[in-house]
Amino acid sequence: MAQIKVYYEPETKLLTVFWQTPRKNQICTELDNGVILIKDATTDEPIGVEILSYRAGDNRLDSVSVQMGQTEVRSP
């Protein structure tokens, strides 16, 4: 089962969401409007996002889409 970790820092209004384990070699790229993509620097795989100046009800999360694969189990 996938685990998502969400961190919120109210003093800086920073919301961070990881769907993979944070890495020492991660890199960040600003996508648009204060949305930061966090990627593994070695594999270039997205591992999380940060939302700058986050407030409850912020609609910028609506523009973030994460698709996680699931192995299909077939009956014999």
Secondary structure per residue as TSV (DSSP state, phi and psi in degrees):
chain	resnum	aa	ss	phi	psi
A	1	M	-	360.0	135.1
A	2	A	-	-75.2	143.2
A	3	Q	-	-116.4	136.6
A	4	I	-	-113.7	131.0
A	5	K	E	-110.4	130.0
A	6	V	E	-121.1	129.0
A	7	Y	E	-122.9	135.7
A	8	Y	E	-129.1	128.9
A	9	E	E	-111.9	99.0
A	10	P	T	-62.4	-31.6
A	11	E	T	-65.6	-36.1
A	12	T	T	-104.5	-2.8
A	13	K	T	54.3	47.3
A	14	L	E	-112.6	121.4
A	15	L	E	-109.2	125.3
A	16	T	E	-122.5	131.4
A	17	V	E	-125.4	123.1
A	18	F	E	-114.6	130.8
A	19	W	S	-107.7	-1.6
A	20	Q	S	-132.0	165.6
A	21	T	-	-65.5	132.2
A	22	P	-	-57.0	148.1
A	23	R	-	-119.7	153.8
A	24	K	T	-69.5	-28.6
A	25	N	T	-104.9	36.1
A	26	Q	E	-82.9	152.7
A	27	I	E	-126.5	154.9
A	28	C	E	-123.4	142.1
A	29	T	E	-135.8	128.3
A	30	E	E	-77.5	123.6
A	31	L	E	-82.6	-56.2
A	32	D	E	-178.7	147.7
A	33	N	T	52.8	39.3
A	34	G	T	78.0	18.0
A	35	V	E	-101.6	121.1
A	36	I	E	-110.0	125.2
A	37	L	E	-90.8	131.0
A	38	I	E	-107.2	125.3
A	39	K	E	-128.5	155.6
A	40	D	E	-72.5	125.3
A	41	A	T	-68.5	-25.6
A	42	T	T	-80.9	-47.2
A	43	T	T	-97.8	-12.9
A	44	D	-	66.3	17.3
A	45	E	-	-82.4	129.8
A	46	P	E	-64.1	133.2
A	47	I	E	-124.3	-9.5
A	48	G	E	179.9	177.3
A	49	V	E	-140.1	155.4
A	50	E	E	-124.7	143.0
A	51	I	E	-117.5	116.4
A	52	L	T	-81.2	147.3
A	53	S	T	53.6	43.7
A	54	Y	-	-73.2	139.1
A	55	R	-	-132.8	152.4
A	56	A	T	-53.9	135.6
A	57	G	T	83.3	6.9
A	58	D	-	-59.3	124.6
A	59	N	G	-83.8	-1.1
A	60	R	G	-65.6	-25.7
A	61	L	G	-67.1	-23.0
A	62	D	G	-65.0	-25.2
A	63	S	G	-89.7	-2.0
A	64	V	-	-98.6	124.4
A	65	S	-	-123.7	127.6
A	66	V	-	-123.0	125.1
A	67	Q	-	-111.6	125.9
A	68	M	-	-114.7	131.2
A	69	G	-	-76.9	153.6
A	70	Q	-	-137.0	134.8
A	71	T	-	-72.0	130.3
A	72	E	-	-80.7	131.2
A	73	V	-	-98.6	124.5
A	74	R	-	-112.5	141.7
A	75	S	-	-79.9	144.5
A	76	P	-	-69.0	360.0
